[in-house]
Amino acid sequence: MTRFLAIILLLLTSATAQSKALQVGAEQPERYLPLLTGKKVGLVVNQTSRVKQTHLVDFLVSRNVAVQAVFAPEHGFRGKLGAGEKVTDGTDPKTGLPIRSLYGKYKKPDQAMLSDIDLLVFDIQDVGARFYTYISTLHYVLEAAAEQSIEVIVLDRPNPNGRYVDGPLREAEFTSFVSLDPLPLLHGLTVGELATMIKGEAWINQAEQLSLTIIPVAGYNKAVDYELPVAPSPNLPNSTAIRLYPSLCLFEATVVSIGRGTDWPFQVIGHNEIALGEFTFTPHPMPESAPNPKLKGKLLFGRDLRASDIQGFNIELLYAVYEQFEERGQTFIDRPDFFDLLSGTDKLRKQLNEGLDPAAIRATWQPGLDAFKAQRQPYLLYPQ
């Protein structure tokens, strides 16, 4: 417990840090390179893992760090695979390092995968929504490290949706890779804050044995907008998509397209039979982001949300589209099990079916959100 408290104290940067230019954890090598000396290191990284313009792998290799392997999450080490596509083991052609998949046969690294590792570095940009799977990879990496007595360093990055805590909390019976921890849909945490909460709340096996160090973001305030320098995944190509993602992801379990197979994924909605608006688009296969998009080749009628003021979790949009399908007697949620996993509960789907309006639905979340905000308070590292 003493070590854990020491780590927390280390993370609380001085007030003067807020006056400096923002520096993500990876851009502060003076704080983490000494911790890597003499260690056999594994890197849990993807295309967002940058030290300014240099990939973290290349940066550490150039500093003679004994990097043993790269561990790749969903979308792969270079971030070019579409949602749900299997990530395979391989070799990085630039460095010759082995790439070990954490989104294929294994989502949690086993003992064999970590047999040559003393310390794991996690550096992946998240977007703040519970169902974005990078934080599920974080959970399993922390658990495997705790079980195998391997140190973990998290190089923290801002949460572009960090000012929001909203949506239903995940209930235990809806635990899945898109909802591993009991978080609201928008949790308002950085990966560093979440890692300390996962340990502190014992959401993983042998949490008390985990040796965890966070390198916090210097000069970060969650109230200030942060534009990601690198797209975190193929279908979140820009800040608009990242802002709309929490509100549109539940549409993935419906018959409505959210623009996969276009230049505007997670920025438009549309359907071929029920006109959701006057904007038209046609999804087509796109090898690196949407090999087989929903409603491909069909002319869809819908809404262009790029200029909308939607932010946080907008239940009103989901409700309005649900009502349009109800009025026509057509099915809207065609994958109810997946909808419930994304929601973290079956209550939201049932509330829509029962005709509860958005305000009434929101009211049912509030007690859980209030409790979560109190629970997460000890783990917060940044002003909001």
Sequence and secondary structure as in RCSB ss.txt:
>XXXX:A:sequence
MTRFLAIILLLLTSATAQSKALQVGAEQPERYLPLLTGKKVGLVVNQTSRVKQTHLVDFLVSRNVAVQAVFAPEH
GFRGKLGAGEKVTDGTDPKTGLPIRSLYGKYKKPDQAMLSDIDLLVFDIQDVGARFYTYISTLHYVLEAAAEQSI
EVIVLDRPNPNGRYVDGPLREAEFTSFVSLDPLPLLHGLTVGELATMIKGEAWINQAEQLSLTIIPVAGYNKAVD
YELPVAPSPNLPNSTAIRLYPSLCLFEATVVSIGRGTDWPFQVIGHNEIALGEFTFTPHPMPESAPNPKLKGKLL
FGRDLRASDIQGFNIELLYAVYEQFEERGQTFIDRPDFFDLLSGTDKLRKQLNEGLDPAAIRATWQPGLDAFKAQ
RQPYLLYPQ
>XXXX:A:secstr
 HHHHHHHHHHS  GGGGGS  B GGG HHHHHHHHTT EEEEEE TT EETTEEHHHHHHHTT EEEEEEE TT
TTTT S TT     EE TTT  EEEESSSS SS  TTTTTT SEEEEE    SBTTSTHHHHHHHHHHHHHHTT 
EEEEE    TTTT  EEEE  GGG BTTB SS EEE    HHHHHHHHHHTT STTGGG  EEEE  BT  TTS 
   SS SBTTB SHHHHHHHHHHGGGGGSSSB STTSS TTTEEEESSS  SSEEE    BTTTBSS TTTT  E
EEEE TTS   S  HHHHHHHHHHHHHHT  S S HHHHHHHHTSSHHHHHHHHT  HHHHHHHHHHHHHHHHHH
HGGG  S  
